[in-house]
Amino acid sequence: MTAINPPPTKKEFCITFPLYEQFTFAEEDDEAGWKVAYSREPIDTYCPECNMSSIFHQHVVGSVPVADDAWVGNRRFSVFLRCSRNNDHQLFFLFDVKGRTMQKIGQHPSLADLHMYDVRQYSAVLSKEDFREFTKAIGLAAHGVGVGSFVYLRRIFENLVNAAHQIAKSDDGWDEEAYRNGRMAECIQLLAGHLPEFLVENRSMYKILSKGIHELTENECLSAFPVLKMGIELILDEKLAAAAKQQKLDQAKKALHVLSSKAGTVARSD
């Protein structure tokens, strides 16, 4: 059972929480539970049909109860969110309530579909296989599979290190024996010149991922997943920035070469 303080917002429960993850609202938090069920506050999230971020509002049929505890009891309720760009684009969520314990038991589109938009950019710096595994990790976490999601995140982490190793092997003075005999943290330190700064500074991520696979429960892995996913994304953000910088450098060199050639031609003609 999730223990969050303060209680989750409507957006967090709909867009972030995996299916079947429970949250028990304290009596003094009845208003927060009411907002999950009835609030029409706008939610900014990805619209799979628009293929871009959009503002969604809840569509409610009939009257809305005003009592903060109107949602409490043994019941089910649904939440329909309509895209402000196109009312035909909808997100659907089904909730089950037992007393003050609430869980999401169904939704369309899936959490994985809603989260794919934010990670598509990383396909530019990941191999097809690594990108596929990154999306698998997100999909598993979205369906409440914590340990399995860690397996894929750790594999991506290892592949990033291995790719740097392939480059570093050709460096003068490279100590291959030290690399092969070192623990992951030591190997990352050896590769510091070839890895994103965030990965080097936060190499303990690998230890956390390994511990999750071998020791942590599903719920503990699910709780840690957003932070570790963010860590992977920050590593990939650095790779994206480096790739963009290199592209600009290549374009500038090419443009300067053309200008230089033209200048040389003009000089010769004079």
C-alpha positions as CSV (number, residue, x, y, z in Angstrom):
1,M,0.0,0.0,0.0
2,T,1.3,3.4,-1.0
3,A,2.3,5.8,1.8
4,I,2.5,9.3,0.4
5,N,2.3,12.6,2.3
6,P,0.7,14.7,1.1
7,P,-2.0,12.6,-0.7
8,P,-1.7,12.2,-4.5
9,T,-3.2,14.8,-6.8
10,K,-5.7,13.8,-9.4
11,K,-3.0,14.0,-12.1
12,E,-0.7,11.8,-10.0
13,F,-3.3,9.2,-9.4
14,C,-4.4,9.1,-13.1
15,I,-1.2,9.6,-14.9
16,T,1.6,8.4,-12.6
17,F,0.2,5.6,-10.3
18,P,0.3,2.1,-11.8
19,L,-2.9,0.0,-11.9
20,Y,-3.9,-1.6,-8.6
21,E,-1.6,0.5,-6.5
22,Q,-3.6,1.5,-3.4
23,F,-3.7,4.7,-1.4
24,T,-5.6,5.1,1.9
25,F,-6.7,8.7,2.5
26,A,-6.8,9.9,6.1
27,E,-10.1,11.3,7.2
28,E,-8.7,14.8,7.1
29,D,-7.7,14.3,3.5
30,D,-11.2,13.5,2.3
31,E,-11.1,16.6,0.1
32,A,-8.1,15.2,-1.8
33,G,-10.0,12.0,-2.5
34,W,-13.0,14.1,-3.6
35,K,-10.7,15.9,-6.1
36,V,-9.6,12.7,-7.7
37,A,-13.2,11.7,-8.3
38,Y,-14.8,15.0,-9.2
39,S,-12.4,17.9,-9.7
40,R,-12.5,19.6,-13.0
41,E,-9.2,21.3,-12.6
42,P,-7.1,21.2,-15.8
43,I,-4.5,18.4,-16.3
44,D,-1.6,19.0,-18.6
45,T,-0.5,15.7,-20.1
46,Y,0.3,14.0,-23.3
47,C,-2.5,13.3,-25.8
48,P,-1.7,10.2,-27.8
49,E,-4.2,11.2,-30.6
50,C,-2.9,14.8,-30.9
51,N,0.6,13.4,-30.5
52,M,1.6,16.3,-28.3
53,S,1.0,17.7,-24.8
54,S,-2.5,19.1,-24.2
55,I,-4.8,20.3,-21.4
56,F,-7.5,17.9,-20.3
57,H,-10.7,18.6,-18.3
58,Q,-12.9,16.1,-16.6
59,H,-16.3,15.5,-18.3
60,V,-19.0,14.9,-15.6
61,V,-22.5,13.8,-16.4
62,G,-25.1,14.9,-13.9
63,S,-24.6,16.7,-10.6
64,V,-21.4,16.7,-8.6
65,P,-21.7,15.9,-4.9
66,V,-20.4,18.7,-2.7
67,A,-19.5,16.8,0.5
68,D,-15.8,16.1,0.8
69,D,-16.5,12.4,1.8
70,A,-19.0,11.7,-1.0
71,W,-16.5,9.3,-2.6
72,V,-16.0,7.3,0.6
73,G,-17.5,3.8,0.8
74,N,-17.6,0.6,-1.2
75,R,-18.1,1.8,-4.8
76,R,-16.5,2.4,-8.2
77,F,-16.3,5.5,-10.2
78,S,-14.9,6.5,-13.6
79,V,-13.0,9.6,-14.7
80,F,-13.3,10.9,-18.3
81,L,-10.8,13.5,-19.3
82,R,-11.4,15.4,-22.6
83,C,-8.6,17.0,-24.6
84,S,-9.1,20.8,-25.0
85,R,-7.7,20.5,-28.6
86,N,-10.4,17.9,-29.6
87,N,-13.2,16.8,-27.4
88,D,-13.3,13.4,-29.1
89,H,-9.8,12.7,-27.7
90,Q,-10.5,11.2,-24.2
91,L,-8.6,9.5,-21.4
92,F,-10.6,7.0,-19.3
93,F,-9.8,5.8,-15.8
94,L,-11.8,3.4,-13.5
95,F,-11.3,3.5,-9.8
96,D,-12.4,1.2,-7.0
97,V,-13.0,2.4,-3.5
98,K,-13.1,0.3,-0.3
99,G,-13.7,2.7,2.7
100,R,-11.1,5.4,2.2
101,T,-8.7,3.1,0.2
102,M,-8.7,4.0,-3.5
103,Q,-7.0,2.2,-6.4
104,K,-7.1,2.6,-10.1
105,I,-8.3,-0.7,-11.7
106,G,-8.5,0.3,-15.4
107,Q,-7.6,2.9,-17.9
108,H,-7.3,3.8,-21.6
109,P,-4.8,4.6,-23.1
110,S,-2.3,2.7,-21.0
111,L,0.2,4.4,-18.8
112,A,3.0,3.3,-21.1
113,D,1.3,5.0,-24.0
114,L,0.9,8.2,-22.0
115,H,4.6,8.2,-21.0
116,M,6.1,7.2,-24.4
117,Y,6.0,10.8,-25.7
118,D,8.5,12.1,-23.2
119,V,11.1,9.4,-24.1
120,R,10.9,9.2,-27.9
121,Q,13.7,11.7,-28.2
122,Y,16.1,9.2,-26.6
123,S,15.9,6.9,-29.6
124,A,18.5,9.3,-31.2
125,V,21.1,8.3,-28.6
126,L,20.1,4.7,-27.8
127,S,20.4,1.6,-30.0
128,K,17.1,0.2,-31.2
129,E,17.5,-2.6,-28.7
130,D,18.2,-0.3,-25.8
131,F,15.4,2.0,-26.7
132,R,13.0,-1.0,-26.9
133,E,14.2,-2.1,-23.4
134,F,13.8,1.4,-22.0
135,T,10.1,1.4,-23.2
136,K,9.7,-2.1,-21.8
137,A,10.9,-0.8,-18.4
138,I,8.4,2.0,-18.5
139,G,5.6,-0.4,-19.5
140,L,6.4,-2.9,-16.8
141,A,6.5,-0.2,-14.1
142,A,3.2,1.2,-15.4
143,H,1.6,-2.2,-14.9
144,G,3.0,-2.6,-11.4
145,V,6.0,-4.8,-12.2
146,G,8.8,-3.2,-10.3
147,V,11.6,-5.8,-10.2
148,G,11.2,-6.5,-14.0
149,S,11.5,-2.8,-14.8
150,F,14.8,-2.7,-12.8
151,V,16.2,-5.5,-15.0
152,Y,15.8,-3.4,-18.1
153,L,17.1,-0.2,-16.6
154,R,20.2,-2.0,-15.3
155,R,20.8,-3.5,-18.8
156,I,20.6,0.0,-20.3
157,F,23.0,1.3,-17.7
158,E,25.5,-1.6,-18.4
159,N,25.2,-1.0,-22.2
160,L,26.0,2.7,-21.8
161,V,29.2,1.8,-19.8
162,N,30.1,-1.0,-22.3
163,A,29.8,1.4,-25.2
164,A,32.2,3.8,-23.5
165,H,34.6,0.9,-22.8
166,Q,34.8,0.1,-26.5
167,I,36.0,3.7,-27.2
168,A,38.3,3.9,-24.2
169,K,40.2,0.7,-25.1
170,S,42.0,2.6,-27.9
171,D,43.2,5.3,-25.5
172,D,47.0,5.6,-24.8
173,G,47.7,4.2,-21.3
174,W,44.4,2.4,-21.0
175,D,44.5,-0.2,-18.3
176,E,42.3,-3.1,-19.5
177,E,43.3,-5.4,-16.7
178,A,42.2,-2.8,-14.1
179,Y,38.9,-2.4,-15.9
180,R,38.2,-6.1,-16.1
181,N,39.0,-6.7,-12.5
182,G,37.2,-3.7,-11.2
183,R,33.7,-3.3,-9.7
184,M,31.2,-1.3,-11.7
185,A,31.8,1.8,-9.7
186,E,35.6,1.5,-10.3
187,C,35.0,0.8,-14.0
188,I,32.9,3.9,-14.3
189,Q,35.6,6.0,-12.7
190,L,38.1,4.6,-15.2
191,L,35.8,5.7,-18.0
192,A,35.1,9.1,-16.6
193,G,36.4,10.8,-19.8
194,H,34.0,8.9,-22.0
195,L,30.8,8.9,-19.9
196,P,28.2,11.7,-19.1
197,E,29.1,13.6,-16.0
198,F,25.9,12.7,-14.3
199,L,26.5,8.9,-14.7
200,V,30.0,9.3,-13.2
201,E,28.8,11.3,-10.3
202,N,25.9,9.0,-9.6
203,R,27.5,5.7,-10.3
204,S,25.7,4.3,-7.2
205,M,22.7,4.0,-9.4
206,Y,24.0,0.6,-10.6
207,K,24.2,-0.6,-7.0
208,I,20.6,0.5,-6.4
209,L,19.4,-1.3,-9.5
210,S,21.2,-4.5,-8.6
211,K,19.9,-4.4,-5.1
212,G,16.4,-3.9,-6.5
213,I,16.7,-7.0,-8.6
214,H,18.0,-9.2,-5.8
215,E,16.6,-7.8,-2.6
216,L,13.8,-5.3,-2.9
217,T,10.1,-6.0,-3.1
218,E,7.9,-5.1,-6.1
219,N,6.5,-2.1,-4.2
220,E,9.9,-0.9,-3.2
221,C,11.1,-1.1,-6.8
222,L,8.0,0.7,-8.0
223,S,8.6,3.5,-5.5
224,A,12.2,3.9,-6.6
225,F,11.5,3.5,-10.3
226,P,10.6,7.2,-11.1
227,V,13.9,8.5,-9.6
228,L,16.0,5.9,-11.4
229,K,14.2,6.5,-14.7
230,M,14.9,10.2,-14.2
231,G,18.6,9.4,-13.6
232,I,18.8,7.4,-16.9
233,E,17.0,10.3,-18.7
234,L,19.5,12.8,-17.3
235,I,22.4,10.6,-18.6
236,L,20.7,10.5,-22.0
237,D,20.0,14.3,-21.9
238,E,23.7,14.8,-21.7
239,K,24.3,12.5,-24.6
240,L,21.6,14.4,-26.6
241,A,23.3,17.7,-25.8
242,A,26.7,16.4,-26.8
243,A,25.3,15.1,-30.1
244,A,23.6,18.4,-30.8
245,K,26.8,20.3,-30.1
246,Q,28.8,17.9,-32.4
247,Q,26.2,18.4,-35.2
248,K,26.6,22.2,-34.9
249,L,30.4,21.9,-35.0
250,D,30.2,19.7,-38.1
251,Q,27.8,22.2,-39.8
252,A,30.0,25.2,-38.8
253,K,33.2,23.5,-40.1
254,K,31.4,22.6,-43.4
255,A,30.1,26.1,-43.8
256,L,33.5,27.7,-43.0
257,H,35.2,25.4,-45.5
258,V,32.7,26.5,-48.2
259,L,33.3,30.2,-47.3
260,S,37.1,29.6,-47.3
261,S,36.9,28.0,-50.7
262,K,34.9,30.9,-52.1
263,A,37.3,33.4,-50.6
264,G,40.3,31.5,-52.1
265,T,38.6,31.5,-55.5
266,V,37.9,35.3,-55.3
267,A,41.5,36.0,-54.3
268,R,42.9,34.0,-57.2
269,S,40.6,35.8,-59.6
270,D,41.9,39.2,-58.3
